């Protein structure tokens, strides 16, 4: 009698396990890195490096006492910072667009 109850319990447990596995949703599609966002990040890193180089040049020109070069360096730093700010805005917009596309793909996959 005990064996019969144990085998029935094992069958019920196996059935419940199979039912749980059948209800498990399919995994979401993998997020592929967006090439536009990656290019924006690379451009932003280049902008930062350019500003850092310009700041180093400014320090050198200040130490040398070259007032004309200092003024030119300050103008260049200002222009490079403006470019970096524009690239940051582009990165933000591209990230938002990529997120919307990923969300739409996720929704279309039925998850």
N, C-alpha and C positions, 0 to 999 in steps of 0.2 A: 504494500500500500504506500509506503514511504517513497519507494522508487517511482511509483506512478505519479505522485504529487511532485516529486523533484523533476521528472521529465516534463510534466505539464508546465511547471514554473520556468524551466529552461526554454521551452517553446514560446511561452508568453514573453519572456525577456528577449529572445531573439527577434520576435515580431516587433516589439517596441523599439529595439535598436535599429531594425531595418526601416521602421516608420520614421524615426528621427533622422536617419541618413537621407531618406527620400525628401524630407522637408528642408534640409539644409540648402540655402540658396547658393547659386553658382558664384564663384569668386568674381569680383569686379574686374573689368579689363585693366590691364597694366597701364600705368601712365607712362607714355613715351615722352622723353624730354623734347620740349618744343625748340626747334632750331632757331626761331626768331628770338625767343627769350635768351637762349644761350649766346647768340650773336650780340644782343643788347648788353648782356653781362660782360662780355669780352670788351666791347666798346667802352663801357663804363670803367673797367679796370685800366684801359689805356688812357682814358681821360684823367683818372686819378694819378697815374704814373707821370703824365705830362705836367699836371699841376705841381706835383712833388719836385720834378726836375726844374720847373720854373721858379719855385720857392728857393731851391738850392742856388740857382743862378742869381736870384735877387740877393741872397745873403752874401754871395761872393762879390757881387757888384757893390753892395753897401760897404763891405769891408775894404774894397779897393777905393772907395770914395768917388765912384763914377756916377754922378747924379743923372746924366742923360740915360745911361743904361738902366739905372734904378727905375726911372719913370717908364721906360719901355717895358721893363720886366713886370712892373705893377699892372700896366695895361694888358700885357699878355696873360697874366694870372687871372685878371678879371674876365677876359674873353674865354679862357679855358674853363673857368668855373661856370660861366653861362652855358657853354657847350655841354659840360657835365650835367648841369641841371636839366637841360633839354633832353639829354640821353636818359636821365633818371625818369623823367616824365614818360618817355617812349617805352622804357622798360615796364613801368607801372601799367600803362595801357595794354601792352602786349601780354603781360601776365594776366590781366583781367580777361582779355580775349581768350587766352589759352585755358583759363579756368572755366569759362563759359562753354568752350568747345568740349572740354573733358566732362563737364556736367551733362551736356547734351548727349554725349556718347554713352555715358553711364546710364542715363535715363532710357536711351534707345535700346540698351542691352537688356533692359527689363529688371534691373536691380534697383 
